């Protein structure tokens, strides 16, 4: 997928192209050979069709120019001490890779072309050295242009992702956008997408942080709770140019594009994506705020991919996040994009079919199985507990209660409301089915409730006290 190069990168490359290089003097100094210079001059500052014809007629020669071969060093190896020449060669090579696809494939066939460039990613001889950035563009163009999934590419990919992660976590929005766009170029198949997910603490997490900022969501537990309640408050200053947290629309679009590409692995990653990043609720909120058709389309398409591949676990979460209501509202808007309208209809039909056959109990089961709790309607509904408490305890030989116990064991530093909700549910179960207290105690739930009475969070303390109160009440009543 081709995207316009970020302004900062395009400007840097343009400046380097215009720098005069004393080539003849460089040859006399041994910085490169006469043969190498001849090949450079044959493709530098010439028309694209001439460049293409020249390279395609001498693929072996140009492969050797950039990665060496037959006992000969590459131009980058010979010119290692001349930073101006290295920068110029990197820009020239990237130009060639993007305009002559055959060169990418020829380089990939040399065995391991990446070994010649990977060391330059850590090249930091001076402050703001552009060589690592220029090198990353070459590596991305080479790998994406050849659609390389070889062992050599698999070995280089984690190092490339790690470098790009340093860009996406930079405070400079221009560098962030470069990193995100280069991610997008690399996610062309299963292997690079699988590796991208494998390194998600470096790759996915910073992108989710950008999306949370765009949705007006902070990093604390209160922010997570506000996400589910729909009370986030993104800045609307200059709405056409940016969303919350100062996230520009261009950066937002590119991040959404990367996540959309990743969503083609939905069957393997969907559940963990939601569990670790509250993905469904986040995307529902972003869809609610989406200012452009192109961002709305990516949001809908990604949700469709994720939910279609994980219907048993995530459709219930989508209902909890009030996605069906939002989709009904979107249906009334006039969208020009036919693909957007088709995805919207398919997503609505998917959720409508689910809600036709599912009860409130099914929604509660889905929430428990998601591994995270939210203040959805059943938790405070006395009728729900009166009708379903015993069913919850008996469901699949106590599977739901074991899952609830697993949830309660976690500290939930990012969202203490999960613990408060769990205590609420335990208290409701004790009050409705007191004779089953021993079942809960064997799982350590009474002990955990007592521990939570010492939590710093006021809501957790209150709910744990209420839950323990039910236990004490029935303990006294049976004596």
C-alpha positions in Angstrom: 0.0 0.0 0.0 1.6 3.2 -1.1 1.3 6.4 1.0 2.7 9.8 0.4 6.1 10.2 2.2 5.9 12.3 5.4 6.9 15.9 4.9 9.9 15.7 7.2 11.4 12.7 5.5 10.7 14.1 2.0 12.4 17.3 2.9 15.4 15.5 4.4 15.8 13.4 1.3 15.4 16.4 -1.0 18.2 18.3 0.8 20.6 15.4 0.6 19.9 14.9 -3.1 20.9 18.5 -3.8 24.2 18.3 -1.9 27.2 18.4 -4.2 29.4 15.3 -3.7 33.1 15.5 -4.9 32.9 12.1 -6.5 36.2 12.2 -8.4 38.0 13.1 -5.2 36.2 10.3 -3.4 37.5 7.8 -5.9 41.0 9.1 -5.5 40.7 8.7 -1.8 39.4 5.1 -2.1 35.9 6.0 -0.8 34.5 4.1 -3.9 35.8 2.6 -7.1 35.7 3.9 -10.6 33.3 1.1 -11.5 31.0 2.0 -8.6 31.0 5.6 -9.6 30.1 4.8 -13.2 27.1 2.9 -12.1 26.0 5.7 -9.7 26.3 8.3 -12.4 24.3 6.1 -14.8 21.2 6.3 -12.6 21.6 9.5 -10.6 19.8 12.5 -11.8 18.3 10.9 -14.9 14.8 10.3 -16.0 12.9 7.4 -14.3 12.5 5.4 -17.5 16.3 5.6 -18.2 17.0 4.6 -14.6 14.7 1.7 -14.8 16.1 0.4 -18.1 19.7 0.8 -16.9 19.2 -1.1 -13.7 17.1 -3.9 -15.2 19.8 -4.5 -17.8 22.4 -4.9 -15.0 20.7 -6.2 -11.9 23.7 -8.2 -10.8 26.0 -5.2 -11.1 23.7 -2.9 -9.1 23.1 -5.6 -6.5 26.9 -5.8 -6.0 27.1 -2.0 -5.9 24.9 -1.9 -2.8 25.5 -5.2 -1.0 28.8 -6.3 -2.4 29.6 -9.7 -3.9 32.4 -11.9 -5.4 34.9 -10.7 -2.8 34.1 -7.0 -3.5 33.0 -4.6 -0.9 29.8 -2.5 -1.4 29.9 1.2 -1.9 28.5 1.6 1.7 31.4 -0.4 3.2 34.0 1.5 1.3 32.4 4.9 2.1 31.8 4.1 5.8 33.9 7.0 7.0 32.3 9.5 4.6 28.9 10.4 6.2 27.9 12.7 3.3 28.5 9.9 0.8 26.7 7.3 3.0 23.7 9.6 3.3 23.6 10.3 -0.4 23.8 6.6 -1.3 21.0 5.7 1.1 18.7 8.3 -0.5 19.7 7.2 -4.0 19.1 3.5 -3.1 15.7 4.2 -1.7 14.8 6.1 -4.8 15.9 3.2 -6.9 14.0 0.6 -4.8 10.7 2.6 -5.1 11.0 3.1 -8.8 12.5 -0.1 -10.0 10.8 -3.1 -8.3 13.1 -5.6 -9.9 16.0 -4.3 -7.8 14.3 -5.2 -4.5 13.7 -8.7 -5.7 17.3 -9.0 -7.0 18.7 -7.8 -3.7 16.5 -10.2 -1.8 17.9 -13.1 -3.8 21.5 -12.3 -2.7 20.9 -14.2 0.5 20.9 -11.7 3.3 21.0 -8.1 2.1 19.8 -6.8 5.4 23.0 -7.5 7.2 24.6 -4.7 5.3 22.1 -2.1 6.6 21.0 -3.3 10.1 24.2 -2.0 11.8 23.4 1.5 10.4 20.2 1.7 12.5 22.3 2.1 15.6 24.6 4.7 13.9 24.7 7.7 16.2 28.0 9.4 15.8 26.5 12.9 16.1 23.3 14.3 17.5 20.3 14.0 15.1 22.3 11.8 12.8 19.9 11.1 9.8 21.6 7.8 8.8 19.4 5.5 11.0 16.2 7.1 9.6 17.5 6.9 6.0 18.5 3.3 6.6 15.1 2.4 7.9 13.5 3.7 4.7 15.8 1.6 2.7 15.2 -1.6 4.7 11.4 -1.0 4.5 11.5 -0.4 0.8 13.6 -3.4 0.2 11.6 -5.8 2.3 8.2 -4.5 1.2 9.2 -4.2 -2.4 10.3 -7.9 -2.6 7.5 -9.1 -0.2 10.4 -11.0 1.4 9.4 -13.7 4.0 12.8 -15.5 3.9 14.7 -16.5 7.0 17.0 -13.5 6.6 14.0 -11.2 6.5 12.5 -12.8 9.6 15.7 -12.3 11.4 16.0 -8.6 10.4 12.3 -7.8 11.0 12.4 -7.6 14.9 15.3 -5.2 14.7 13.5 -3.0 12.1 10.3 -2.9 14.3 12.3 -2.0 17.3 13.9 1.0 15.5 10.5 2.1 14.1 9.1 1.9 17.6 11.6 4.5 18.7 10.0 6.8 16.1 6.4 6.1 17.1 7.2 6.9 20.7 9.1 10.1 19.9 7.4 13.4 20.9 7.8 14.7 17.4 4.6 14.0 15.5 6.5 14.0 12.2 8.8 11.2 13.3 5.8 9.3 14.7 4.1 9.5 11.3 7.2 8.2 9.6 7.4 5.2 11.9 3.7 4.5 11.5 3.8 4.7 7.7 6.8 2.4 7.6 5.0 -0.1 9.8 2.2 0.0 7.2 4.5 -0.8 4.4 5.8 -3.8 6.2 2.5 -5.4 7.1 2.0 -7.1 3.7 1.6 -10.7 4.9 1.1 -13.1 7.7 4.7 -13.4 8.7 5.4 -9.7 9.3 2.0 -9.2 10.9 2.6 -12.1 13.2 6.0 -10.7 14.2 4.4 -7.2 14.7 2.0 -8.7 17.2 4.7 -10.7 18.9 6.5 -7.4 19.6 3.3 -5.7 20.6 4.7 -4.0 23.7 7.0 -2.1 21.3 4.7 -1.9 18.3 1.0 -2.0 19.1 1.0 -0.4 22.6 2.4 3.0 21.4 -0.2 3.1 18.6 -3.0 2.3 21.1 -1.6 5.2 23.3 -2.0 7.5 20.3 -5.6 6.3 19.7 -6.5 6.7 23.4 -5.1 10.3 23.2 -7.2 10.9 20.1 -10.3 9.6 21.9 -9.6 11.8 24.9 -8.6 8.9 27.2 -5.8 9.1 29.7 -3.9 6.3 31.2 -5.5 5.9 34.7 -8.3 3.8 35.9 -10.7 6.7 35.9 -10.0 7.2 32.2 -10.7 3.5 31.4 -14.0 3.8 33.3 -14.9 6.9 31.4 -14.2 5.1 28.2 -16.9 2.5 29.0 -19.3 5.1 30.3 -18.9 7.2 27.1 -17.9 10.3 29.1 -14.5 11.0 27.5 -13.9 14.6 26.7 -11.5 14.9 23.7 -10.4 18.4 22.8 -12.4 19.7 19.8 -10.1 22.7 19.3 -9.3 22.8 15.6 -11.3 19.7 15.1 -10.7 19.5 11.4 -6.9 19.4 12.0 -6.6 17.3 15.1 -8.5 15.3 17.8 -7.9 14.9 21.5 -4.3 15.0 22.8 -3.3 17.0 19.7 -3.3 13.9 17.5 -3.4 15.1 13.9 -5.9 13.6 11.5 -3.1 12.4 9.2 -1.4 10.5 12.0 -4.7 9.2 13.2 -5.5 7.8 9.8 -2.1 6.1 9.4 -2.4 4.5 12.8 -5.9 3.2 12.0 -4.5 1.9 8.7 -1.9 -0.1 10.5 -4.4 -1.6 13.0 -6.7 -2.5 10.1 -3.8 -4.3 8.4 -3.1 -6.2 11.7 -6.8 -7.1 12.0 -6.4 -9.6 9.2 -4.9 -11.8 11.9 -8.1 -11.3 14.0 -8.7 -15.0 14.5 -5.3 -15.3 16.3 -5.1 -12.0 18.1 -8.7 -10.7 18.6 -9.3 -11.9 22.1 -5.9 -10.7 23.4 -6.2 -7.4 21.5 -9.4 -6.7 23.4 -8.2 -8.0 26.7 -5.0 -6.0 26.8 -6.1 -2.8 25.2 -9.9 -2.6 25.7 -10.0 -2.6 21.9 -13.8 -2.8 21.3 -14.7 0.0 23.7 -11.8 2.2 22.3 -12.8 1.7 18.7 -16.5 2.3 19.6 -15.5 5.6 21.1 -13.3 6.6 18.2 -16.1 5.7 15.8 -18.4 8.0 17.8 -15.9 10.8 17.3 -14.6 10.0 13.8 -14.5 13.3 11.8 -13.9 11.9 8.3 -15.3 9.2 6.1 -11.8 7.7 5.6 -11.3 7.2 9.3 -14.9 5.9 9.8 -14.3 3.4 7.1 -11.1 2.0 8.7 -12.8 1.9 12.1 -15.8 0.0 10.7 -13.7 -2.4 8.6 -11.4 -3.2 11.5 -14.3 -3.8 13.9 -15.9 -6.1 11.3 -12.7 -8.1 10.9 -12.2 -8.5 14.6 -15.8 -9.3 15.5 -16.5 -11.7 12.6 -13.5 -13.8 13.7 -14.3 -13.7 17.4 -18.0 -13.9 17.6 -18.2 -16.2 20.6 -16.2 -13.9 22.8 -16.3 -10.3 21.5 -19.9 -9.7 20.3 -21.0 -9.6 23.9 -18.4 -6.9 24.6 -19.5 -4.9 21.6 -23.0 -4.9 23.0 -21.7 -3.8 26.4 -19.9 -1.0 24.7 -23.2 0.1 23.1 -21.9 -0.4 19.6 -25.3 -1.5 18.2 -26.9 1.8 19.2 -24.0 3.8 17.6 -24.3 1.8 14.4 -28.0 2.7 14.2 -27.1 6.3 14.5 -24.5 6.1 11.8 -27.1 4.4 9.5 -28.9 7.8 9.3 -25.9 9.6 8.0 -25.2 10.0 4.3 -21.9 8.4 3.4 -20.5 8.6 -0.1 -18.1 5.6 0.3 -19.9 2.4 -0.9 -17.4 0.2 0.9 -18.1 2.1 4.2 -21.8 1.6 3.7 -21.3 -2.1 3.0 -19.2 -2.6 6.1 -21.7 -0.7 8.2 -24.6 -2.9 7.0 -22.6 -6.1 7.6 -21.6 -5.0 11.1 -25.2 -4.1 12.0 -26.5 -7.4 10.7 -23.9 -9.3 12.7 -24.8 -7.6 15.9 -28.6 -7.8 15.2 -28.3 -11.5 14.7 -26.4 -11.9 17.9 -28.8 -9.8 20.0 -31.8 -11.6 18.7 -30.8 -14.8 20.4 -28.9 -13.6 23.4 -30.3 -12.9 26.9 -28.9 -10.6 29.6 -27.5 -13.7 31.1 -25.6 -14.5 27.9 -24.2 -10.9 27.9 -23.0 -11.4 31.5 -21.3 -14.6 30.6 -19.6 -12.9 27.7 -18.4 -10.1 30.0 -16.9 -12.6 32.5 -15.2 -14.6 29.8 -13.7 -11.5 28.4 -11.5 -11.3 31.5 -12.5 -7.7 32.3 -15.6 -6.2 34.1 -17.4 -3.0 33.5 -20.4 -1.3 35.2 -22.8 -2.8 32.7 -26.6 -2.9 33.6 -26.7 -6.5 35.1 -24.3 -5.7 38.0 -26.7 -3.3 39.7 -29.9 -5.0 38.6 -31.6 -6.8 41.6 -34.0 -8.7 39.3 -31.1 -10.0 37.3 -29.4 -11.5 40.4 -32.6 -12.9 41.7 -33.2 -14.7 38.4 -29.7 -15.7 37.6 -27.5 -16.0 40.7 -28.0 -19.8 41.0 -27.5 -20.2 37.2 -24.2 -18.3 37.4 -22.9 -20.5 40.2 -23.9 -23.7 38.4 -22.8 -22.7 34.9 -20.5 -25.3 33.4 -19.7 -26.8 36.8 -18.7 -23.5 38.3 -16.6 -22.2 35.3 -17.9 -18.6 35.6 -17.1 -18.4 39.3 -13.6 -19.7 38.7 -13.2 -17.1 36.0 -14.4 -14.4 38.4 -11.9 -15.6 40.9 -9.1 -15.3 38.4 -10.2 -11.8 37.6 -10.2 -10.9 41.3 -6.7 -12.2 41.8 -5.2 -9.6 39.5 -4.2 -6.1 41.0 -5.9 -4.1 38.2 -3.6 -1.1 38.7 -4.9 0.5 35.5 -8.6 0.1 36.5 -9.6 -0.5 40.1 -13.2 -0.5 39.1 -12.9 -4.1 38.0 -12.2 -5.1 41.6 -15.1 -3.1 42.8 -17.5 -4.7 40.3 -16.2 -8.2 41.2 -16.9 -7.5 44.9 -20.4 -6.3 44.0 -21.0 -9.5 42.1 -19.7 -11.7 44.9 -21.9 -9.9 47.4 -25.0 -10.4 45.2 -24.3 -14.1 44.8 -23.9 -14.6 48.6 -27.2 -12.7 49.3 -29.2 -14.6 46.7 -27.7 -18.1 47.2 -26.3 -18.1 50.8 -26.1 -21.9 51.0 -23.4 -21.8 48.2 -21.0 -19.7 50.3 -18.7 -22.7 50.8 -18.3 -23.0 47.0 -17.1 -19.4 46.9 -14.8 -19.8 49.9 -13.1 -22.8 48.4 -12.0 -20.6 45.5 -10.5 -18.1 48.0 -13.1 -15.4 47.2 -14.0 -14.6 50.8 -10.3 -14.2 51.7 -9.7 -12.0 48.6 -12.8 -9.8 49.5 -11.3 -9.3 53.0 -7.9 -8.3 51.5 -9.6 -5.7 49.3 -11.0 -4.0 52.3 -7.5 -2.5 52.7 -7.3 -1.2 49.1 -6.6 2.5 48.6 -9.4 2.9 46.2 -12.6 4.0 48.0 -15.0 2.3 45.7 -13.2 -1.1 46.1 -13.2 -0.7 49.9 -16.9 0.0 49.9 -17.9 -2.9 47.6 -15.7 -5.3 49.5 -17.3 -4.2 52.8 -20.8 -4.7 51.4 -19.8 -8.2 50.1 -18.3 -9.2 53.4 -21.4 -7.9 55.1 -23.5 -10.5 53.3 -21.2 -13.2 54.4 -21.3 -12.1 58.0 -25.1 -11.8 58.0 -25.7 -15.3 56.9 -22.9 -16.6 59.1 -24.8 -15.2 62.1 -28.2 -16.3 60.8 -27.0 -20.0 60.7 -25.8 -20.1 64.3 
